[in-house]
């Protein structure tokens, strides 16, 4: 491998810049050249490609978002679009790609890599933590800390008014942010899609004497059709349990922003260096993961196909710690 291309795609996540920096510097350290591809697969097709030197990634480790920008790209889902992308890679002499993104990005990478027998290594960049084979993803810890800070603030007003707050957090059908966010912020409960499928979490919460001993309560709800989101849950409470004074807060995009935490910066840097090592080692079609603080290679097929399970011990921990 002589020239590596880097792109960020799909939803942005804090720590992506730290990953871009690490990939760039590690590739240059190993004698390769680097090209930054802007706006994900879209910029690959439309030729938004720039030579990257070590200075291109100076002073970015602390910045949220992604300097390479990101985009959704419908053309990349078609064989014609992917052929255009392949032609651009050839034109620029890019002979391997590091793709940073979530489930969609890695799905695209997997299809492309197979179609053209082209080496791609992926980095898990998503606040949702919903990729299988890695304990955590880049951006998750920062988002979790942001959620914790927001819930701390809402708690001040919730206790002043004796209110029941439903706070919706992101997760795209995964409950990691809601569950760990609830534990970290001392919330009473979390309503998450993984468990909504099994039982009526709201009914159980209220039957268990929820809020008997407390004047105000905070419940985190993962955004998802399965949970109904914070609005859906609140509407149900107003109908079925009108004794509660209910409020809803949807945290939204602020969860994506902000300077990455130390954990996210370190994770992104380790994974970025590991991605270049993996390419030098002729690895392809693998995502960098972290398990028990060791870097592991997870085949794309595993990372995207399997649903990452919620750790059940956390459910119990939240239940006990919120009595
Ligand atoms: P994320 O990577 O955060 O999950 P998306 O799901 O939006 O974000 O995916 C990002 C991009 O990856 C899409 O806009 C598209 O270009 C590409 N992609 C997603 N799914 C596929 C697919 N099945 N085939 C090819 N490309 C895909």
Boltz pocket constraint, residues with backbone or C-beta under 6 A from the ligand:
constraints:
  - pocket:
      binder: B
      contacts: [[A, 9], [A, 10], [A, 11], [A, 41], [A, 71], [A, 72], [A, 73], [A, 74], [A, 75], [A, 76], [A, 77], [A, 78], [A, 101], [A, 102], [A, 103], [A, 104], [A, 105], [A, 106], [A, 107], [A, 108], [A, 109], [A, 111], [A, 125], [A, 126]]
      max_distance: 6.0
